[in-house]
Amino acid sequence: MITEIINFISEKKENISTDDIKRKFNLSEQDWDIVYPFLISNGIKINTFDSMNLKCEDCPIKNFCNKKRCGG
């Protein structure tokens, strides 16, 4: 599904909102909270990371992520 979302975003040359993506792929807020970090890690910039108020310890993919963003 991540690849499908990335393709969808890439095909849309205009600014696309998170609501557009959620509607297109029928994503709940909980689904979006999981998908969003994967999009960021694939170079997709929709909003800033701060817009989610997401910290590493709160991240839904923290057990799978190999990024060292938290400083320790």
Wavefront OBJ file of the C-alpha trace (Angstrom):
o trace
v 0.000 0.000 0.000
v 2.849 2.421 0.721
v 4.064 2.079 -2.863
v 0.547 2.770 -4.157
v 0.307 5.908 -2.031
v 3.751 7.095 -3.162
v 2.750 6.532 -6.797
v -0.504 8.414 -6.247
v 1.346 11.375 -4.707
v 3.962 11.340 -7.477
v 1.298 11.324 -10.209
v -0.429 14.341 -8.674
v 1.768 17.272 -9.605
v -0.219 19.730 -7.488
v -0.186 19.943 -3.724
v -2.059 17.046 -2.241
v -3.567 17.099 1.205
v -3.486 14.391 3.792
v -7.280 14.309 3.582
v -7.058 13.551 -0.148
v -4.779 10.610 0.566
v -6.918 9.342 3.439
v -10.059 9.485 1.283
v -8.429 7.869 -1.747
v -7.053 4.939 0.267
v -9.788 4.822 2.931
v -7.332 5.390 5.778
v -8.395 5.987 9.360
v -6.419 8.346 11.603
v -4.754 5.308 13.161
v -3.832 3.977 9.705
v -2.479 7.400 8.751
v -0.320 7.551 11.893
v 1.328 4.329 10.722
v 1.605 5.225 7.017
v 2.904 8.775 7.483
v 6.370 7.886 8.881
v 6.871 5.430 6.012
v 6.104 8.189 3.521
v 8.604 10.480 5.204
v 11.276 7.772 5.180
v 10.652 7.426 1.429
v 11.273 11.129 0.851
v 7.644 12.196 0.594
v 7.015 15.564 2.209
v 3.382 16.339 2.885
v 3.556 18.134 6.220
v 6.354 18.671 8.636
v 7.122 15.891 11.065
v 6.226 18.318 13.846
v 2.646 18.426 12.616
v 2.123 15.012 14.167
v 3.846 15.942 17.438
v 5.606 12.641 16.972
v 8.556 11.679 19.131
v 10.528 8.503 18.622
v 9.112 6.925 21.762
v 5.557 7.610 20.481
v 6.181 6.548 16.895
v 4.101 3.612 15.660
v 7.095 2.151 13.795
v 9.742 2.732 16.469
v 10.492 -0.993 16.733
v 11.166 -1.223 12.992
v 12.887 2.107 12.348
v 16.660 2.302 12.111
v 16.860 6.115 12.075
v 18.691 7.673 14.972
v 16.703 10.898 15.388
v 16.316 11.009 19.141
v 19.868 11.682 20.151
v 20.133 8.814 22.503
l 1 2 3 4 5 6 7 8 9 10 11 12 13 14 15 16 17 18 19 20 21 22 23 24 25 26 27 28 29 30 31 32 33 34 35 36 37 38 39 40 41 42 43 44 45 46 47 48 49 50 51 52 53 54 55 56 57 58 59 60 61 62 63 64 65 66 67 68 69 70 71 72
